[in-house]
């Protein structure tokens, strides 16, 4: 059993956010009966890929990313197009990845970074620092410690009895601190956060958390930096829980809107005209036979019903 224990101090804000998120998840589960509209799933997956890559300075628009994923040709930087294709391939495996498997993590990185970096699917072989302009803001652990650190992090997560919402955010922070790859750490770290949460509640596989991270990118990197300085990931956990809470709220609103559109289509399908066409089928019926199929016995009522049809 690993003695690894990430530095973290529980806060009142985290407790409150945890309660709010749990309540939201309960509402969504009841409303959706554990089913998320397939159109919404695909739309959220594309938003996730676009936002995660945009954080890493990919300049392709959401429309261009959508077109690439739909197999259409797009004019753009070949590397950026490759990033989209790779990310889509990696996210397609999201539900199959074992959140506790380092081998699966390396496989996801291989897919995400193939054709982009030489060390795709392998931990970095050199030291790495994160710079803000010319200023070094984070020096990652030496390369020869990376494998051990990642193994310890995975073991801690599997053994920890913390709530998944909290420990997945801690995992996210620790992963970025270790910075295990030569490139692609941000997109893989955010993706693995979704893998961990999705293993707990499936709806997180389809929640576009990255979209809100992108909109709060400055706060995201500031929280990582403050956590480094304080040697306590609580502020990063608070931010991620707030982002998850807001993402769930947006998802509920979108889901309601999609359901309303679906209900309108259903209502149209159940219109008198549609019912009449279903009754007729391919048959040629007399008035009395048609009345019988429609369940009508009063001729004036039948004539009135017929006069309202606009076939």
Secondary structure, DSSP 8 states (H G I E B T S, - for coil): -----------HHHHHHHHHHHHHHHHHHHHHTT---HHHHHHHHHHHHHHHHHHTT----HHHHHHHHTT----S-HHHHHHHHHHHHHHTTGGGS-TT-HHHHHHHHHHHHTTT-TTTTS--SS--EEEETTEEEEE---HHHHHHHHHHHHHHHHH--S-HHHHHHHHHHHHHHHT-SSS-HHHHHHHHHHHHHHHH-GGGGS--HHHHHHHTHHHHHHHHHHHHHHT-THHHHHHHHHHHHHHHHHHHHHHHHHHHHHHHHHHHHTSHHHHHHHHHTT----HHHHHHHHT---HHHHHHHHHT---
